[in-house]
């Protein structure tokens, strides 16, 4: 048996190949197989090469729920029988199943041939999905990114053992930390349902005002220090806000968008009522994300505005259905979004067909687009600050995936072309719906952080190693 080089890692992989035209009564023939590459992402393809592959025909397995499996050929990784298919007379490819990062051993058997073992290293989920210690009844579906650390969130319900106030879901320590400086007293409600971003680096907006009032305040992180108060509050209900400049604050309150506390820009904007703000560097541009939900009672499109630094609606895009994620280039001239157009036939339960779009920020002109399979729903997109890459969170239905039948994915795209570099499935159940992506460059990881609902554990975090 010959094997591909380990490329710096000790790699273990086995394939089980049942192939052939040999008399079962005879001793099995030796099988020689090579594989490439020696390291691959979960969901990626490895090619097996053997002259002996040309001497048998793959016989389909009648289980139609698991395509590309054969009665006379198996590629088994752990307890998973991998999808495999012929790509040439002497070559068969297989897809690495959902796995966690590490060395793997698999079994290849071909009927009439000896078993063969080949090694590979897989890049996938870094560790099992975990619940971040939040009260499962907390209405957390979004939050504000603290770069490279995690997600700033509001804890709204005071139950024994939980603190009402603001905290950080830290993807480095895999914990929820509630900040003593940002705790609330006298009420079990936190009026700002998602902490707001500021044009000032490392500054964020919270509301710690007494019951019956509201006041957006700007805080500097590490350590948390009060900076000033903003004129963009509304005391009649929960809201979120963003500071675009020293003179401009936007507030979203139950579908009404208000500038500087008095100037209502948009009314009854229900499709985005519980979204969160995303700002370009320095606050030159601002957008809001829409929640990912089933829009049974909404129209086929929604007006999605882009704001300039004065808080004016620079323009709106009226052809979209969801806008679940948004991130700006470092210069602010390109806006990347995950969005959908209405498609009631799309089998993702959200009535839309999803894509990643690269827009010219100043005009909204589409520069590039990458569509996804109709059964994939997209949650968010973020930029790699070092490499020319984008990361996209999404999930899709998979009938063989345990209890939930839905699997979480992280897709890596080339920022310039939007070509798919890797599409990594999580090795686990229970994806989230609304989600935020968090880039942790020091660890070489991206986390998907989101709210799954009370019946599946509340706040859930998936962390993926990067290829």
C-alpha positions in Angstrom: 0.0 0.0 0.0 1.3 3.5 -0.8 0.0 6.6 0.9 0.1 10.4 0.3 2.6 12.3 2.4 1.3 13.6 5.8 2.3 17.2 5.0 3.6 17.8 8.4 1.0 15.9 10.4 0.6 12.2 11.3 -2.5 11.4 9.4 -4.7 8.4 9.9 -7.5 7.4 7.5 -9.1 4.1 6.4 -11.4 3.3 3.5 -13.4 0.2 3.0 -13.9 -0.8 -0.6 -16.2 -3.7 -1.5 -15.6 -4.0 -5.2 -15.3 -6.5 -7.7 -15.6 -9.4 -9.8 -13.7 -12.0 -7.7 -15.1 -15.3 -6.6 -15.9 -15.0 -2.9 -14.5 -18.4 -2.3 -11.0 -17.3 -3.4 -8.7 -15.4 -1.1 -9.1 -11.6 -1.4 -6.6 -9.8 -3.7 -4.3 -7.1 -2.5 -5.6 -3.5 -3.1 -3.2 -0.6 -3.6 -4.7 2.9 -3.1 -3.2 6.4 -2.9 -5.1 9.5 -1.7 -4.9 13.2 -2.2 -4.9 15.6 -0.4 -3.6 14.4 3.0 -5.4 17.2 4.8 -8.9 18.4 4.1 -11.8 20.2 5.6 -15.0 18.5 6.8 -17.3 18.5 3.8 -14.2 18.6 1.4 -13.4 16.0 -1.2 -10.5 13.5 -1.1 -9.6 11.5 -4.3 -8.6 7.9 -4.1 -6.6 6.4 -7.0 -6.0 2.7 -7.8 -5.6 0.8 -11.1 -7.8 -1.9 -9.6 -10.8 0.5 -9.5 -11.2 0.1 -13.3 -12.1 -3.6 -12.8 -15.4 -3.3 -11.0 -18.6 -1.4 -11.2 -20.1 0.6 -8.3 -23.5 -0.9 -7.4 -26.0 1.7 -5.9 -27.4 1.3 -2.4 -31.2 1.3 -2.5 -31.3 3.8 0.5 -32.2 6.9 -1.5 -31.9 9.2 1.6 -28.2 8.6 1.5 -27.0 9.2 -2.1 -23.7 8.0 -3.5 -23.4 4.9 -1.2 -22.8 1.5 -2.7 -23.5 -2.1 -1.9 -20.0 -3.1 -3.1 -17.9 -0.1 -2.0 -17.7 1.8 1.3 -15.5 4.6 2.6 -16.0 4.6 6.4 -14.7 7.4 8.6 -15.3 6.5 12.3 -18.9 5.5 12.4 -19.8 7.4 9.2 -20.1 5.8 5.7 -19.0 8.7 3.5 -20.6 9.8 0.2 -18.4 8.5 -2.7 -18.5 8.6 -6.5 -16.4 7.7 -9.5 -14.5 10.5 -11.2 -12.4 8.5 -13.7 -11.5 4.9 -14.7 -9.0 4.6 -11.8 -10.3 7.3 -9.4 -13.1 7.4 -6.8 -13.7 10.6 -4.7 -15.3 10.8 -1.3 -16.6 13.6 0.8 -15.2 14.0 4.4 -18.2 13.6 6.7 -18.9 16.1 9.5 -16.1 15.7 12.0 -14.2 17.7 14.6 -10.6 18.8 13.8 -8.1 16.0 14.2 -6.5 12.9 12.8 -8.9 10.2 11.5 -8.8 6.5 10.7 -11.2 5.0 8.3 -11.8 1.6 6.6 -11.9 1.0 2.7 -13.3 -2.5 1.7 -13.8 -3.7 -1.9 -15.5 -7.0 -2.3 -12.9 -9.5 -3.4 -10.0 -7.3 -2.2 -8.1 -6.8 1.1 -9.0 -3.8 3.3 -6.9 -0.7 3.0 -6.2 2.0 5.5 -5.1 5.6 4.5 -4.4 8.6 6.7 -5.8 12.1 6.6 -6.2 15.2 8.8 -9.6 16.9 9.0 -10.3 20.5 9.7 -13.8 20.9 11.1 -15.7 21.8 14.3 -13.1 22.8 17.0 -15.2 21.4 19.9 -18.8 20.4 20.5 -21.5 23.0 20.4 -22.2 24.4 23.9 -24.8 26.3 25.7 -23.2 29.6 26.9 -24.7 29.6 30.4 -27.6 32.0 29.6 -31.1 31.7 31.1 -32.9 29.8 28.3 -35.9 32.2 28.7 -33.9 35.3 27.8 -35.0 36.9 24.6 -31.5 36.9 23.0 -31.5 36.6 19.3 -28.7 39.0 18.5 -26.0 41.2 20.0 -23.0 43.4 19.3 -19.6 42.1 18.3 -16.7 42.7 20.6 -14.0 42.1 18.1 -12.0 38.8 18.6 -13.7 38.3 22.0 -17.4 37.4 21.6 -20.9 38.8 21.6 -22.2 41.5 23.9 -25.7 40.6 24.9 -28.6 41.7 27.2 -29.8 39.3 29.9 -33.4 40.3 30.4 -34.9 37.8 32.9 -33.8 37.7 36.5 -34.1 34.1 37.8 -32.1 32.6 40.6 -28.5 32.3 39.6 -28.8 34.8 36.7 -27.9 38.5 36.7 -30.0 41.1 34.9 -27.8 43.4 32.8 -25.2 43.1 30.1 -22.6 40.5 29.5 -20.2 38.9 27.0 -20.5 35.5 25.5 -16.7 34.9 25.3 -15.7 32.4 22.5 -12.2 32.2 23.9 -13.1 31.0 27.4 -16.5 29.4 26.3 -18.3 31.3 29.2 -20.8 34.0 29.7 -19.4 36.8 31.8 -21.9 39.4 33.3 -20.2 42.8 33.8 -20.6 44.2 37.3 -20.4 47.8 36.0 -23.3 47.0 33.5 -25.8 45.3 35.8 -29.4 46.5 36.2 -31.3 47.1 39.4 -34.9 47.6 40.2 -36.3 45.7 37.2 -36.1 42.4 35.5 -36.1 44.1 32.1 -33.1 45.4 30.1 -34.5 48.0 27.8 -31.8 47.8 25.2 -32.4 44.4 23.7 -29.1 44.5 21.8 -26.1 46.7 22.9 -25.3 49.2 20.2 -22.1 49.9 18.3 -20.3 53.3 18.1 -18.2 54.9 15.4 -15.5 55.2 18.1 -13.4 52.1 18.2 -13.9 49.9 21.3 -16.9 51.9 22.4 -20.5 50.5 22.9 -23.9 51.7 23.9 -25.9 50.4 26.9 -28.9 51.6 28.8 -28.7 51.4 32.6 -31.4 54.0 33.4 -34.0 53.5 36.1 -37.4 51.8 35.6 -39.8 54.0 33.6 -37.0 56.0 31.8 -34.5 55.3 29.1 -31.0 56.7 28.4 -28.5 55.4 25.9 -25.0 55.7 27.3 -21.6 55.2 25.6 -19.1 53.0 27.4 -15.4 52.3 26.7 -14.5 48.6 27.0 -11.6 47.0 29.1 -12.2 48.4 31.7 -15.8 49.4 31.2 -15.9 53.2 31.7 -18.9 55.6 31.1 -18.1 58.1 28.4 -21.3 60.1 27.8 -25.1 60.0 27.2 -26.8 60.0 23.8 -30.0 61.8 22.8 -31.6 58.8 21.0 -33.7 57.1 23.6 -37.4 56.2 23.9 -38.9 55.3 27.3 -41.9 53.4 26.0 -40.2 50.1 25.2 -37.1 48.1 24.3 -34.8 49.4 21.6 -31.3 49.3 20.3 -29.1 52.2 19.0 -26.0 53.1 17.1 -23.7 56.2 17.3 -22.7 57.3 13.8 -20.9 60.6 14.9 -20.7 63.1 17.6 -24.0 64.6 16.4 -25.9 61.5 15.1 -27.5 58.7 16.9 -30.0 56.2 15.4 -32.4 54.2 17.5 -34.6 51.3 16.5 -37.7 50.9 18.7 -40.3 48.2 17.8 -40.1 49.0 14.0 -39.7 52.7 14.3 -36.3 54.2 13.4 -35.6 57.5 15.1 -32.7 59.9 14.7 -31.4 61.9 17.8 -34.5 61.1 19.8 -37.0 63.3 17.8 -36.7 62.7 14.0 -38.6 59.6 12.9 -37.1 58.3 9.7 -39.1 55.1 9.3 -42.4 53.9 10.8 -43.8 50.4 11.4 -40.8 48.7 9.9 -41.8 45.4 11.3 -39.5 43.2 9.2 -36.4 44.6 11.0 -37.8 45.6 14.4 -35.4 43.3 16.3 -32.4 43.6 14.1 -29.0 45.0 15.1 -26.8 47.7 13.6 -23.6 47.2 11.6 -21.3 50.2 11.0 -18.5 50.8 8.6 -15.2 51.9 10.1 -15.6 55.4 11.6 -19.4 55.2 11.2 -19.5 56.6 7.7 -22.2 54.1 6.7 -24.7 52.1 8.7 -27.2 49.3 8.0 -29.5 47.0 10.0 -29.9 43.2 9.8 -33.3 41.6 9.6 -34.1 38.6 11.8 -34.2 35.2 10.1 -37.8 34.2 10.4 -40.7 32.8 8.3 -42.2 35.8 6.5 -45.6 34.3 5.9 -47.4 37.6 6.3 -44.9 40.0 4.7 -44.8 41.1 1.1 -42.4 39.6 -1.5 -39.8 42.3 -0.9 -38.8 44.8 1.8 -37.2 48.2 1.5 -33.7 47.8 3.0 -32.1 51.3 3.6 -28.4 52.2 3.8 -27.6 55.2 6.0 -24.9 57.8 5.6 -23.0 59.3 8.6 -25.7 62.0 9.0 -28.3 59.3 9.6 -30.0 60.1 6.3 -31.3 57.2 4.1 -28.7 57.4 1.3 -30.7 54.8 -0.7 -32.7 51.7 -0.3 -32.7 48.3 -2.0 -36.2 47.1 -2.7 -35.6 43.7 -4.2 -34.6 41.7 -1.1 -36.5 39.5 1.3 -34.1 38.9 4.2 -30.8 40.7 5.0 -29.5 38.5 7.8 -25.8 39.6 7.8 -23.7 42.6 6.8 -20.1 43.6 7.0 -18.1 46.4 5.4 -14.6 46.3 3.9 -11.8 48.1 5.9 -12.2 51.1 3.6 -16.0 51.1 3.9 -16.4 51.1 0.1 -17.7 47.6 -0.2 -20.6 46.1 1.7 -21.0 42.3 1.9 -24.4 41.0 2.8 -26.2 37.7 3.2 -29.7 38.1 1.8 -32.5 36.3 0.1 -35.1 36.9 -2.6 -38.6 35.6 -2.2 -38.9 31.9 -3.3 -41.8 30.1 -1.6 -40.6 26.8 -3.1 -37.2 27.0 -1.4 -37.0 24.0 1.0 -35.4 25.9 3.9 -38.7 26.9 5.8 -37.9 30.6 5.3 -39.5 31.3 1.9 -36.4 32.7 0.3 -33.4 31.7 -1.9 -30.2 33.0 -0.2 -27.0 34.5 -1.6 -23.9 36.5 -0.6 -23.8 39.9 -2.4 -20.9 42.3 -2.7 -22.3 45.9 -3.1 -20.7 49.2 -3.9 -21.5 51.0 -0.6 -22.1 54.4 -2.0 -24.6 53.3 -4.6 -25.9 49.9 -3.7 -24.7 48.5 -7.1 -24.2 44.8 -7.0 -20.6 44.0 -7.8 -20.6 40.2 -7.3 -23.0 37.6 -6.1 -22.8 33.9 -5.0 -26.0 31.9 -4.7 -26.4 29.0 -2.4 -28.4 25.8 -2.7 -32.1 26.4 -2.2 -32.2 24.3 1.0 -29.5 26.5 2.7 -30.5 29.5 4.9 -27.8 32.0 5.6 -27.4 33.7 9.0 -24.5 36.2 8.9 -21.3 37.2 7.1 -18.0 38.6 8.5 -14.7 39.7 7.0 -11.3 38.2 7.8 -9.2 41.2 8.8 -6.0 39.7 7.6 -6.7 37.3 4.8 -8.8 38.1 1.7 -11.6 35.8 2.9 -15.3 36.0 4.0 -17.0 33.7 6.4 -20.7 32.8 6.1 -22.9 31.0 8.6 -25.8 28.9 7.4 -27.7 25.7 7.9 -29.7 23.2 5.9 -32.0 20.3 6.3 -30.3 16.9 6.3 -32.7 13.9 6.9 -29.9 11.7 8.4 -28.7 14.3 10.9 -30.0 12.9 14.2 -32.9 14.5 16.1 -33.1 17.9 14.5 -32.5 16.9 10.9 -30.7 20.2 10.4 -27.0 20.9 10.3 -25.0 24.0 10.9 -22.3 25.1 8.3 -19.5 27.6 8.0 -18.6 28.5 4.4 -15.3 30.1 3.6 -15.3 32.4 0.5 -12.7 34.2 -1.5 -13.4 37.9 -0.9 -12.5 39.0 -4.4 -14.4 36.3 -6.4 -16.9 34.9 -3.9 -15.7 31.4 -4.9 -16.2 28.7 -2.2 -13.0 27.7 -0.6 -14.5 25.4 2.0 -18.0 24.5 3.2 -17.6 23.0 6.6 -20.5 21.0 8.3 -20.7 20.9 12.1 -20.3 17.6 13.8 -23.4 17.9 15.8 -27.1 18.6 16.0 -29.2 21.7 16.9 -28.2 24.6 14.8 -29.3 28.1 15.6 -31.5 30.4 13.6 -30.6 34.0 14.0 -26.8 34.1 14.6 -23.8 36.3 14.8 -20.3 35.2 13.5 -17.2 36.0 15.6 -13.7 35.9 14.2 -11.0 34.8 16.6 -7.8 35.2 14.7 -5.5 34.3 17.5 -7.0 30.8 17.7 -7.6 30.5 13.9 -11.4 30.0 14.5 -14.8 31.4 13.7 -17.7 30.9 16.0 -21.4 30.9 15.2 -23.3 32.4 18.2 -27.1 32.5 18.2 -30.4 31.8 19.8 -32.0 28.5 19.2 -35.1 28.9 21.4 -36.2 27.6 24.8 -36.9 24.1 23.6 -33.4 23.5 22.3 -31.3 25.1 25.0 -31.3 28.9 24.5 -28.0 30.4 23.4 -25.8 28.0 21.4 -22.2 28.4 20.1 -20.5 26.4 17.3 -16.8 27.0 16.9 -15.0 26.1 13.6 -11.3 25.7 13.0 -10.2 27.5 9.8 -8.5 25.8 6.9 
